[in-house]
Amino acid sequence: MANINLESLKGMYDRYPEEWATWKYLIETVDETAEEFGFRQIDPPTVERQQLWTEKEEDSVTDEMYAFEDKGGSEVTLVPEQTPTRARLVQKRKDLKTPVKWYCTSKRWRYEDVTRGRDREFRQGDFDIFGVESVEADAEVIAAAATIFKKLDLEERVEFLINDRSLLESILESQGIENTEETMKVIDDKEKMSEEEFLEDLMDRGLSRDEAEQVDKVTDVSGPISEKIDELREKAPEEVQDKVDRMESLSDALQSYGVAEMCEIDLSIVRGLAYYTGLVFEAFDSEGELRALFGGGRYDELVGEFGDRDVPAVGFGFGYSPVIELLKKEGRYPVKDVETDVYILTVSDSVREKGLDYARKLRKEGLKVETDLVGRGFGQQLGYADSVNAKRVLIVGERDLEKGQVTMKHMESGEEEEIDQDEVVEHLESEGII
């Protein structure tokens, strides 16, 4: 047989159970939060027509797609991100009652540079609300995202930076900046550049030195939203004061959700120029050691590009890989170990059937239960139970059964106690295992 390279491809990973346990816990936390906020799970395809992305001409995505021609001659791609897919699904169904609230965690693929928190095969969780333009929808999406980090006890380490792209554009235009499209592209990369590099890039796009410095000053506006409203009112022209009102309403709503302390306005956040139309936001490591944890915003025009009706939308994509990196930075990885609730240790073949009977009953109670599959001895079974982090070992032996008993071993303390053979479920209930 030919030698086969057993290593996974670059940017793609083999996650064994001991590593996957934390990922699974993270996914379950995201899914649980989605359900609590009333989002409904969808299951879209992982292969789509390239046209969904190439029509937007967003090079950062189209250049990185795992694109190919299928056997039928269609130009298809592994899904690099899911926003166009969702827009297609909404446009396809005219009977959906609004608001449409969807979420999904699935794999995506992009052929890009592999760095810490950035993979080529990656999981992303998406939350979206379609069909309503209200600030309440904006607030709910942000609040759901913030709640995930609260559940992970990361709220002190994560900050949400929020902006309204249309408001920023209006402020720039009111100050004489004409080429706002090119200017926004530079602003999008501001965090990666020094001040002088930022100014030079703007001047390369046709701005004067004074104009570039004005853009730099405007995009330096940041801080708690409620404290920056007056400054925004002063800078914003009369015709977009309603956008300042909306930002103030968003601040109030985030306060009501109890997440305002995690949120700030930052006029340098612009994101996804091909998609986003107004509100945009990103979550960052507050200590600045990691790239954006995730981002989102309002994309009110995208659905309309796939059919005959416009549907407003707001949502975000949650990045699992950078959040895993953040947990490592916090010294909290792994969050979850591989666990077994109860290991059934059968002392001899004669009690194996009784052991399996216990296993069936405990699994029916929702516990994770393992039994001996290879005829190991007593000590080897205990060693295996320890290796799978069993909380309890139920020891089933002939002598105990003759006395109407079984032995329950607490693996953490090493203590053992004899219990009635018919009260195993009740005993585990009393200890909070069930």
N, C-alpha and C positions, 0 to 999 in steps of 0.2 A: 504493500500500500504506500502511495506517495506521502511524503512528509507534508503535513498540514499545519499551517501557522495557527496556533491556538489562541493568539491574542485577538481581542476585539478590535475593530477598526477605530482609527483615531476619532475621538469625540463621541464614541458610542461605548457603552459600559455593560459589563457583566455584574449584575447586582445579586449577590448571593443572599440567602435569608437573613443573615445577621446584619447586612447593610439595608436590605429592602424593608426591614421592620420599621425603620425611621421614616422612609419614604411613604410607606403605607399609612403610618400614623398621620403624616402631613396631609396626604390626600384625603384621608377620612375627616380631618379637621376642616379642610376646605369644603368638602361635600356637605358636612354637617352644618356649616355656616350658611351655605347656599340654601339648604332646605329650610333652615330657620327663618330666612328672609323671604321665603316663598318662591325661590327660583326652581324651575323644573329642568330635570336632566335630559339632554339630547345625546344622540349617538350618530354624528355625521361621518361621512367617509374619510378615509385617510389618503385616498388618491383622488385628485380632482383635475379638471381641465386647466392647462396652463393659462388659458385666456383670463381666468378669474383674477390673476395677478398681473399678467403682461399688459392688459388694457390700461392699468393704472400707471404704467411706466415708472414704477418705484424701484430704481436700480438696486437699492439696498436689499430688497427681497428677491427680485427677479434674477439678479446675478448669483444668488446663493441657492436657488432652488435645486432640488434633486429631480431634475426634469428629464423626461425620456419619451420616446414614441412607443406606444404599446403595440401589441401584435395586430390590432385592427387599424393601425396607422394614425391613431389619435395622439395628439400632443398632450401629455399628462404630466403631473408632478406629485410627489409626496407633499402633503400639505405643509407649507412653511409657517403659516399662521392662519387663524381660523376666521378672522373677521369677514372676508369675502364669502366664505362658505355660509356663514350665518345670514349674511345679506341675501344670498341666493335662496336659502331656505325660506326666509320671510317673504320674499317677493313671489316665490312659487305658490304659497298658500294664501289665498284671498280670504279664507274663512277664519283666520286666527283672531281671537278676541284680544283687544289691547287692555292693559299693557301685557306684552309678551315678555316673560321673564325666563331666560334660559341660562343654564350653566353646563359645563362639560370639562372634564380633565382628560386629556389624551396626549399622545405623542405627536411631535412636530419634527420637521427635518430642515436644516439649513446647512449648506456647505460653507462654513465660515471659520475664521481663526478660532482655535480652541484656547480659551483662557479660563481663569478661575470663575466659576459660575456661569460659563457660556460653553455649551456643548453643541455637537452637530445633530445628535438625536436627543431631544429634550421633551420633558413633560411641561404642559402649561394648562392652567385652569382658567377658563373664560367665563365671566359673568356679563350678561347684557340685558338691557331693558329696551324693547322696541315699542314704538307707537305713541310715546308721550314726550312732550318737550319740557315738562315741568322741572323746576329746580329741585322739587322733592325727589324726583327720579335720580338726579345727579347726586343728591345727598345720600340716598339709599345705597347707591353703588359704592360710593366712597366709604360709607359706614360699614358695609359688608366686608370690604377689604380690610379696614382697620380692625374689625372684630376678629378676623383671622389672626392678626398679629397679637391682639390681646389674649386670645386663647393660647397662643404659643409663648406668652409672657415675654414678648419682644417689643411691647409698646414704648419702652424707654429707649430702645435702640433704633426705632424706625420713625422717620418723619415723612409726611406727605406734602409735596410741593405742588401747589395748584395755580393754574393760570386760566385766562380766557383769551385764546388766540385772537379772536376778532376784536376784543378790547385793546390788546397790545397793538394790533395793526392800526387801529383808529388813532391811538395815541401817537404812534410813529408818524402817520400821515399828517396829523395836526401840527407836527413839529417840522414839517417840510421834507420828510423822508419819502421819496417817490417810489424807489424800487424796493417795495416792501417784500416781495416774493424772494428775491435774492438775499435781502437782509435777514429774513427769517431763517434761511438755510444756515447762515453764519451763526445766528443766535442759538440754533439747535445744538451747535458744537461748542458753545462758549465755555462750558465746564471743563473741556479738554485743553483749553488754550490759556496762555498767559494774557494779561491785559494788552500788551503790545501786539501780540500775535492776533488777538481779536480785532484790534483797531486796524491793523494792516490788511487783514482779510476783508474787512468791510470796505476799505479804500480800494482794494483790488476789484471790488464789485461796483465801483463807480461813486462811492460816497466821498465827500470831502473829509478832511481831518475833523473839522468841527461837528459835522453830521455824525461821524463815527463815534466821537466822544459823547454826543447826545444819546445815541443808541446805547452806549455802554452805561451811561447814567440811568436811563430809563429801566434797563434790564437788571440793574442792581437793586431795584425795589423788591424787598422781601421782608417777611415777618408775619406775625399773627394777623389773620385776615381782618379781624375787627379793628385792629390798631392801624391798618393801612387804608381803610375806606376813605377817609378824608383826603389823603394824598392822591388816591386814585381819582376822586371827584375833581380835584384841582387839575390833574393832568389830562383827564379825558375830555374831549370836545362835547358840546351840548347834545349832539345827536346820538351819542352812545352812553349817556348817563343812565339809561335803563339797564345797560350791562353792568354798571357799578351797583345799581339797585339789586340786580340778580346775584352778584357776588356777595353783597351784604346779606341777602336772604339765605344764600348757601351757608354762610358763616353761622347764622342763627340756627339753621336746620342741623348743622353738624354739632352745634352746642346741645341741641335737644337729644341727639343720638349719643351724646357723651364721648365724642371722639375729637372735638375741636382742638384739644391740647396736642393732638398728633399732627395737626394740619397747619400749614402756612401758605401764604401767597408768595409766588416767585415769578416775576415777569420774564425770566429767562427760560422758562419751560415752554417749549412749543411743540415738540414731538411730531411724528407721522404727518408730514405736510400733505401727503396724497390722500389722507383719510379724514383727519380731524378738522372740525369746523368751528368750535367754540371752546368749551371747557376742555382742558387737558390737565392731567396730573401724573405724577410719578412718585413712587415710594423709594426712599434712599436709606442706606445705613447712616444714621446720624453722626457716626464717627468718621464717615467719609472713606472707609477702607474698601468698600465694594461698589461695583457699578449698580445701576438702578435695579431694584428688586423686582419691580414690575411697573406698568403704566397703563393709562387708559384715557378716556375722554369721550366727547360727544362727536358722533359722525353722522350728521343728519342727512347727508346727501348720497351716501354710498349705496343704500338699498335701491334708491331711484335709478341708479346706473344699470341695474340688472332687470329693469322692467318698466311698467307704465304707471307706477305710483310711488310717491315719495313717502318714506316712513322714517320719522326721527328715531335716533338710537343713541344710547350711551352705555359704555361698558369698560371692562378692563381685562387684562391678561395677567394671571399670577404666575411668576416664574419660580418653579420649584428648586432648580439648581442653585441660584443665588441665595435663596433662603436657607438651603442646606449649608452653604458656606458661612452664612451669618450665624447659624447655630454652632458651627465649629468655632467661629471667632469668640462666641460667648462661652465656650467650654461646655456646651450642652449637647454634644453629639457623641454617641447616639442618644436620641430622645427616648427611643424605645428599643428594648432587646427582644430577641426571639423568646417567646414564652410558651410554656405548657401549663395549664391549670392543674391537671392531675395526671400522674403516671400510675398505671395499674401494674403493680409488681406481683406476678404470680410465682409462688415458691416452687410449684411443680406442675407437670402437665395435667395432673388429675384435677386441678382447680382452674385450668385455663378457661373452661366454659363459664364458670362463675365470674372470672375476671372480665370476660367479654360482656357478660350481662351487666356488670357495673359500668363498663365503658359505654354501653348503649344507653343506659339510664342517664348518665352524666352528660353525654353528648346531647341528649334530648333536652337537658336543662341549659344548653348553650355553652357548655364548657369545652375547652380545647383539651382533648384526652389522647394519650398514647398508651400503647400496650407493647409487650415484647413480641417481636416478629421472628426472632431467630433462635430461640431456645437458650438465651443467656442464663448464666448463673446469677445468684442473688446479688453478689458484689458488682458484677458487670452491669446488671440492670440498674442498680443505684447510681453507678457512674454515668450511665447513659441519661438517667433522669436528671442528674446534675448538669450534664452538658446541654440539655434542652431547656434549662432554667425552669424545671418543674417546681411549682409552688408547694404541692403536696404529693406524697407518694402513698397510694393505698396498697398496703401489703396484704395479699390474700393467700393464706396458708391452710392446710388441712386441719392442723391442731386448733387454730383460732376458730375456724368454722364449726368444728365439733362443739366448741364452747359458745357458739352463736355470736362470735366476734370477728372483727378485722382490725388491723393496726393502721393508724394514720400517722405518717411521718411528716413533720414540718421541716422542709428542707433548709430554710434560712436559719432556724435555731437548732436543728438537729433533734428536737424533742419528738417523742413518740407517745401516742395514747391509744388505748384500746377502746373501741366503740362498738355498739350493737350493729350487727351485720345488716340490719334492716333500716338503720337510721343514718346511712352515709350521706344522703341528700340533705337531710335536716341538719346534720353536723356542719356540712359545708355552707349551708345557708346561714347558720349561726355565726360562722366565722367571716362572712362576707365574700366568700369565694364565688358563691352563686348569687 
